[in-house]
Amino acid sequence: MKNFYRLVILFLITCNTQAQAIYETIDSYKLDDKRELKIQLPRNYDPEADRTYPLVIVLDGDYLFEPVAGNIDYQAYWEDIPDCIVVGVKQATSRTDDFFYAEETNLPINEGADFYEFMGAELIPFIEENYKASPFRVIVGHDMSANYINYYLFKDEPMFRAYISLSPDLAPQMVERLQQRLSILEQETFYYMATADADLKVLRNSIIECDAKLKSIENGKLHYKFDNFEDANHYSLVGRGIPKALNEIFALYKPINGKEYNEEVLTYEGSPYDYLMKKYEDIEYFYGFEKKLIENDIRAIAAACKKRDDLESLEKLARLVKKEFPKSMLSAYYMGMFHEKEGNLRKALLRYKAGLLLEPSQYIDKEMMLEKMYDIQDAMKD
């Protein structure tokens, strides 16, 4: 089983080679030292475009960056999560100092306080100045760094919207402080924590206690998820926790699947088109960036329109697709579908014919357009 997860991580790292990898060095006045960064930019990243991307900061970047970056690149390729900018902070020689906290207060002091300031005053401004990062930020940590990420929650306005805490080495009082802080958060916040059956016992006991406290919190702004993996240890749980965490954080972003279609789209009080608009508005509200309309969701909403015999929604969808994809066969296909559904076979045929001159999409190609044309021509003969 351990070999299986090693292979999964290796596969994800291999996938990551398609993304753009950059190495940067920051000369930090806060740390009085230089810090090396690993940066992964999304595929087809365009520095001149208006689009921005969620920013994922990975502490312990010497070993944690590749699993995180590989997972993000792989899931984003399939449109399960958005493209992200991933930044790993190399800390192999400085992690003990970076994550240092006082025994009296259990809060960062000395080098630990300096690193805390470095993140907010230097690292994030540097990334935002040089790359197209959105305000939606995720921070990832493991062991000591998983404890450290919690300190950013205690700011009046936390810098991060999502926290991935993998087998945290929790400081004394951290459990109580977390419970108190997460209970009163006023901003939508995602918090993921994981341990495993073979995790380090001294850490696992505190993590289980922490989970019991956090799951009792009643705060609609908190989106909390916990995993206790079987047949995993302190290190292999990382490979299982990262994709689970990303799935939770970007659950709303995901394409409409069969479950959502049956349980939410078809039962929605408004029209299928209204459901689509609300879904994309919620994505922009939660994540702070606009999601581009995807073909999977178009197909799902079109199917719901036909199933509910909602011609008005189908027309709105067709016009939206035409606006968003004017050079694609998508625009002709769905306008043709609308005219076919309303009974205007002549207009439908013209739309499908026009589509032959456009660019194919993921699901619609020339062969499909020809089939629709033949079906319409046969129907017109009857």
C-alpha positions as CSV (number, residue, x, y, z in Angstrom):
1,M,0.0,0.0,0.0
2,K,2.8,2.4,0.8
3,N,4.4,1.7,-2.6
4,F,1.1,2.5,-4.2
5,Y,1.0,6.0,-2.7
6,R,4.6,6.6,-3.6
7,L,3.7,5.7,-7.2
8,V,0.7,8.1,-7.1
9,I,2.9,10.9,-5.9
10,L,5.5,10.1,-8.6
11,F,2.8,10.2,-11.2
12,L,1.5,13.6,-10.0
13,I,5.0,15.0,-10.0
14,T,5.5,13.7,-13.6
15,C,2.2,15.5,-14.6
16,N,3.6,18.6,-13.0
17,T,6.3,18.9,-15.6
18,Q,3.8,20.3,-18.1
19,A,3.3,23.4,-15.8
20,Q,5.7,26.3,-15.8
21,A,8.3,26.0,-13.0
22,I,10.2,29.0,-11.8
23,Y,12.8,29.5,-9.1
24,E,13.1,32.8,-7.3
25,T,15.2,34.2,-4.4
26,I,14.0,36.9,-2.0
27,D,16.5,39.0,-0.2
28,S,14.6,39.5,3.0
29,Y,15.2,42.3,5.4
30,K,12.8,40.8,7.9
31,L,14.8,37.6,8.0
32,D,18.2,39.3,7.3
33,D,18.7,36.4,4.9
34,K,17.8,35.1,1.4
35,R,14.9,32.7,0.8
36,E,14.6,30.4,-2.1
37,L,11.2,29.8,-3.6
38,K,9.8,27.2,-6.0
39,I,6.9,28.6,-8.1
40,Q,4.6,26.7,-10.4
41,L,2.5,28.7,-12.8
42,P,-0.6,27.3,-14.5
43,R,-0.4,25.8,-18.0
44,N,-1.0,28.5,-20.6
45,Y,-0.3,31.2,-18.0
46,D,-0.4,34.6,-19.6
47,P,1.1,37.5,-17.6
48,E,-0.7,40.0,-19.9
49,A,-4.2,38.5,-19.4
50,D,-6.8,40.0,-17.0
51,R,-7.3,36.6,-15.4
52,T,-6.0,36.0,-11.8
53,Y,-5.4,32.7,-10.0
54,P,-5.7,31.4,-6.4
55,L,-2.4,31.6,-4.6
56,V,-1.3,28.4,-2.7
57,I,1.6,28.9,-0.3
58,V,3.4,25.7,0.7
59,L,5.6,25.7,3.8
60,D,8.3,23.1,4.0
61,G,8.6,23.5,0.3
62,D,11.7,21.4,0.1
63,Y,9.6,18.2,0.2
64,L,6.0,19.4,0.2
65,F,5.9,21.5,-2.9
66,E,6.0,18.8,-5.5
67,P,3.1,16.7,-4.1
68,V,1.0,19.9,-3.8
69,A,1.9,21.3,-7.1
70,G,1.5,18.0,-8.9
71,N,-2.0,17.5,-7.4
72,I,-3.1,21.0,-8.4
73,D,-1.7,20.7,-12.0
74,Y,-3.4,17.3,-12.4
75,Q,-6.8,18.3,-11.0
76,A,-6.8,21.6,-12.8
77,Y,-6.1,19.9,-16.1
78,W,-9.5,18.1,-15.7
79,E,-11.2,21.3,-14.5
80,D,-12.0,19.8,-11.1
81,I,-10.3,22.8,-9.5
82,P,-9.1,26.1,-10.8
83,D,-5.6,26.7,-12.1
84,C,-3.5,28.0,-9.2
85,I,-0.2,29.7,-8.6
86,V,1.8,27.5,-6.2
87,V,4.7,28.9,-4.2
88,G,6.9,26.6,-2.1
89,V,9.2,28.2,0.6
90,K,12.4,26.2,1.0
91,Q,13.1,25.8,4.7
92,A,15.3,22.7,5.1
93,T,18.0,24.6,7.0
94,S,15.8,27.1,8.8
95,R,12.5,25.3,9.7
96,T,13.3,25.1,13.5
97,D,14.0,28.8,13.7
98,D,11.1,29.7,11.3
99,F,8.5,27.9,13.4
100,F,9.9,28.8,16.8
101,Y,7.4,29.9,19.5
102,A,7.8,30.9,23.1
103,E,7.3,28.3,25.8
104,E,5.5,30.9,28.0
105,T,3.0,32.1,25.5
106,N,3.2,29.4,22.8
107,L,3.2,32.2,20.2
108,P,5.9,33.0,17.6
109,I,8.9,35.1,18.9
110,N,12.4,35.9,17.7
111,E,13.1,34.1,14.4
112,G,9.5,32.6,14.4
113,A,8.0,36.1,14.6
114,D,10.4,37.3,11.9
115,F,9.2,34.6,9.6
116,Y,5.6,35.5,10.4
117,E,6.2,39.0,9.3
118,F,8.2,37.9,6.2
119,M,5.2,36.0,4.9
120,G,2.8,39.0,5.1
121,A,5.2,41.9,4.5
122,E,7.5,40.4,1.8
123,L,6.5,37.1,0.4
124,I,2.9,37.7,-0.6
125,P,3.5,41.3,-1.8
126,F,6.4,39.9,-3.9
127,I,4.2,37.3,-5.5
128,E,1.3,39.7,-6.1
129,E,3.6,42.2,-7.7
130,N,5.1,39.8,-10.1
131,Y,2.4,37.3,-10.8
132,K,-1.4,37.2,-11.4
133,A,-2.4,36.1,-8.0
134,S,-6.0,36.5,-6.8
135,P,-7.0,37.4,-3.2
136,F,-8.1,33.8,-2.5
137,R,-5.1,32.3,-0.7
138,V,-4.4,28.8,0.6
139,I,-1.6,27.8,2.9
140,V,-0.3,24.2,3.4
141,G,1.8,22.8,6.2
142,H,3.0,19.4,7.5
143,D,4.1,18.6,11.1
144,M,5.7,21.8,12.6
145,S,4.6,24.0,9.6
146,A,1.0,22.6,10.0
147,N,0.9,24.0,13.5
148,Y,2.5,27.3,12.3
149,I,-0.1,28.1,9.7
150,N,-2.7,28.4,12.4
151,Y,-1.1,31.6,13.7
152,Y,-2.3,33.4,10.6
153,L,-5.9,32.7,11.7
154,F,-5.4,34.9,14.7
155,K,-5.0,38.1,12.7
156,D,-8.1,40.4,12.7
157,E,-8.2,39.9,9.0
158,P,-6.6,36.5,8.2
159,M,-4.3,36.5,5.1
160,F,-5.6,33.1,4.0
161,R,-9.0,31.8,3.2
162,A,-8.1,28.1,3.3
163,Y,-5.8,26.0,5.6
164,I,-4.4,22.5,4.9
165,S,-3.0,21.1,8.1
166,L,-1.4,17.7,7.6
167,S,-0.5,15.9,10.8
168,P,0.1,19.1,12.8
169,D,2.6,19.2,15.7
170,L,0.2,21.3,17.7
171,A,1.6,23.8,20.2
172,P,0.2,23.8,23.8
173,Q,-3.1,25.8,24.0
174,M,-3.5,25.6,20.2
175,V,-6.5,23.4,20.3
176,E,-8.4,25.8,22.6
177,R,-7.2,28.9,20.6
178,L,-8.3,27.3,17.3
179,Q,-11.8,26.4,18.7
180,Q,-12.3,29.9,20.0
181,R,-11.0,31.7,16.8
182,L,-12.8,29.5,14.3
183,S,-16.1,30.0,16.2
184,I,-16.2,33.7,15.6
185,L,-14.8,34.0,12.1
186,E,-16.8,36.3,9.9
187,Q,-15.2,35.4,6.6
188,E,-15.9,32.2,4.6
189,T,-12.9,30.0,5.7
190,F,-11.9,26.5,4.7
191,Y,-10.0,24.4,7.2
192,Y,-8.7,20.8,6.5
193,M,-6.9,18.6,9.0
194,A,-5.6,15.0,8.7
195,T,-4.0,12.3,10.7
196,A,-3.6,8.5,10.2
197,D,-3.8,5.3,12.2
198,A,0.0,5.0,12.1
199,D,0.7,8.7,12.6
200,L,3.2,9.6,15.3
201,K,1.3,8.8,18.5
202,V,2.3,12.0,20.3
203,L,0.9,14.0,17.5
204,R,-2.1,11.8,16.8
205,N,-3.6,12.1,20.3
206,S,-3.6,15.9,20.1
207,I,-5.0,15.9,16.6
208,I,-7.9,13.6,17.6
209,E,-8.6,15.9,20.5
210,C,-8.5,19.0,18.2
211,D,-10.9,17.4,15.8
212,A,-13.5,16.7,18.5
213,K,-13.3,20.4,19.5
214,L,-13.5,21.8,15.9
215,K,-16.3,19.6,14.7
216,S,-18.5,20.9,17.6
217,I,-18.2,24.5,16.3
218,E,-21.4,26.1,15.0
219,N,-20.3,28.7,12.5
220,G,-21.8,28.9,9.0
221,K,-18.7,30.7,7.8
222,L,-16.4,27.7,8.7
223,H,-16.1,24.8,6.3
224,Y,-14.3,22.2,8.3
225,K,-13.2,18.7,7.1
226,F,-11.2,16.1,8.9
227,D,-9.6,12.8,7.7
228,N,-8.3,9.9,9.8
229,F,-6.6,7.7,7.2
230,E,-6.2,3.9,7.6
231,D,-3.1,2.2,6.6
232,A,-1.0,5.4,6.4
233,N,1.7,7.0,8.5
234,H,3.1,10.4,9.3
235,Y,4.5,10.8,5.8
236,S,2.3,8.7,3.5
237,L,-0.9,10.6,4.7
238,V,0.4,13.6,2.9
239,G,-0.2,12.0,-0.5
240,R,-3.8,11.1,0.5
241,G,-4.6,14.3,2.3
242,I,-3.7,16.9,-0.4
243,P,-6.2,15.8,-3.0
244,K,-8.9,15.4,-0.4
245,A,-8.2,18.9,0.9
246,L,-8.3,20.4,-2.5
247,N,-11.6,18.7,-3.3
248,E,-13.1,20.2,-0.1
249,I,-11.8,23.7,-0.7
250,F,-12.9,23.8,-4.3
251,A,-16.0,21.7,-4.0
252,L,-18.2,24.6,-5.3
253,Y,-16.0,25.1,-8.3
254,K,-16.3,21.5,-9.5
255,P,-18.2,20.7,-12.7
256,I,-21.8,19.6,-12.3
257,N,-21.7,15.8,-11.8
258,G,-24.5,13.3,-11.8
259,K,-25.3,13.7,-8.1
260,E,-25.5,17.5,-8.3
261,Y,-27.6,17.2,-11.5
262,N,-30.2,14.9,-9.9
263,E,-30.3,16.3,-6.4
264,E,-29.8,20.0,-7.0
265,V,-30.3,21.1,-10.7
266,L,-33.5,19.1,-11.4
267,T,-35.0,20.0,-8.0
268,Y,-34.0,23.7,-8.1
269,E,-37.0,26.0,-7.5
270,G,-35.9,28.3,-10.2
271,S,-35.0,27.4,-13.8
272,P,-32.0,25.4,-14.8
273,Y,-30.5,28.6,-16.4
274,D,-31.0,30.4,-13.0
275,Y,-29.2,27.5,-11.3
276,L,-26.2,27.9,-13.6
277,M,-26.0,31.7,-13.0
278,K,-26.2,31.3,-9.3
279,K,-23.5,28.6,-9.3
280,Y,-21.1,30.8,-11.1
281,E,-22.0,33.8,-9.0
282,D,-21.3,31.8,-5.9
283,I,-18.0,30.7,-7.2
284,E,-17.0,34.3,-7.8
285,Y,-18.2,35.3,-4.3
286,F,-16.4,32.4,-2.5
287,Y,-13.2,32.4,-4.4
288,G,-12.9,36.0,-5.6
289,F,-12.4,35.3,-9.3
290,E,-14.7,34.6,-12.2
291,K,-14.9,31.0,-13.5
292,K,-15.1,30.6,-17.3
293,L,-18.2,28.7,-18.5
294,I,-17.2,25.1,-19.2
295,E,-18.8,22.6,-21.6
296,N,-19.6,20.1,-19.0
297,D,-21.9,22.5,-17.2
298,I,-23.5,23.6,-20.5
299,R,-24.4,20.0,-21.3
300,A,-25.8,19.4,-17.9
301,I,-28.0,22.6,-18.0
302,A,-29.2,21.8,-21.5
303,A,-30.2,18.3,-20.5
304,A,-32.1,19.8,-17.5
305,C,-33.9,22.3,-19.8
306,K,-35.0,19.5,-22.1
307,K,-36.0,17.3,-19.2
308,R,-38.1,20.0,-17.6
309,D,-39.3,21.2,-21.0
310,D,-38.1,24.7,-20.2
311,L,-37.7,26.3,-23.6
312,E,-37.0,29.8,-22.2
313,S,-34.0,28.5,-20.2
314,L,-32.7,26.7,-23.3
315,E,-32.9,29.8,-25.4
316,K,-31.0,31.8,-22.7
317,L,-28.4,29.1,-22.4
318,A,-28.0,29.0,-26.2
319,R,-27.5,32.8,-26.4
320,L,-25.0,32.7,-23.5
321,V,-23.0,29.9,-25.2
322,K,-23.0,32.0,-28.5
323,K,-21.7,35.0,-26.6
324,E,-19.0,33.0,-24.7
325,F,-17.9,30.7,-27.6
326,P,-18.6,32.6,-30.9
327,K,-16.0,30.7,-32.9
328,S,-16.8,27.3,-31.5
329,M,-19.3,24.6,-32.8
330,L,-20.8,25.0,-29.3
331,S,-22.6,28.2,-30.3
332,A,-24.2,26.7,-33.4
333,Y,-25.0,23.4,-31.7
334,Y,-27.0,24.9,-28.9
335,M,-28.7,27.5,-31.0
336,G,-29.7,24.7,-33.3
337,M,-30.9,22.6,-30.3
338,F,-33.1,25.5,-29.2
339,H,-34.7,26.0,-32.7
340,E,-35.2,22.3,-33.0
341,K,-36.9,22.2,-29.6
342,E,-39.2,25.1,-30.5
343,G,-40.2,23.3,-33.7
344,N,-38.4,25.6,-36.2
345,L,-36.5,22.9,-38.1
346,R,-35.4,25.2,-40.9
347,K,-33.6,27.5,-38.5
348,A,-32.2,24.5,-36.7
349,L,-30.8,23.1,-39.9
350,L,-29.2,26.4,-40.8
351,R,-27.5,26.6,-37.4
352,Y,-26.1,23.1,-37.7
353,K,-24.8,23.8,-41.2
354,A,-23.1,27.0,-40.1
355,G,-21.5,25.0,-37.3
356,L,-19.5,23.0,-39.8
357,L,-17.3,26.0,-40.4
358,L,-16.5,26.6,-36.7
359,E,-14.0,25.0,-34.4
360,P,-14.8,21.7,-32.7
361,S,-15.2,21.6,-28.9
362,Q,-14.4,18.9,-26.4
363,Y,-17.6,17.0,-27.1
364,I,-19.0,18.4,-30.4
365,D,-17.2,17.8,-33.7
366,K,-18.0,17.8,-37.4
367,E,-19.4,14.3,-37.3
368,M,-21.9,15.2,-34.6
369,M,-23.0,18.3,-36.5
370,L,-23.6,16.2,-39.7
371,E,-25.6,13.7,-37.7
372,K,-27.9,16.5,-36.4
373,M,-28.3,17.8,-40.0
374,Y,-29.3,14.4,-41.3
375,D,-31.8,13.9,-38.5
376,I,-33.3,17.3,-39.2
377,Q,-33.5,16.7,-42.9
378,D,-35.2,13.3,-42.3
379,A,-37.7,15.0,-40.0
380,M,-38.5,17.7,-42.5
381,K,-39.3,15.0,-45.1
382,D,-41.9,13.4,-42.8
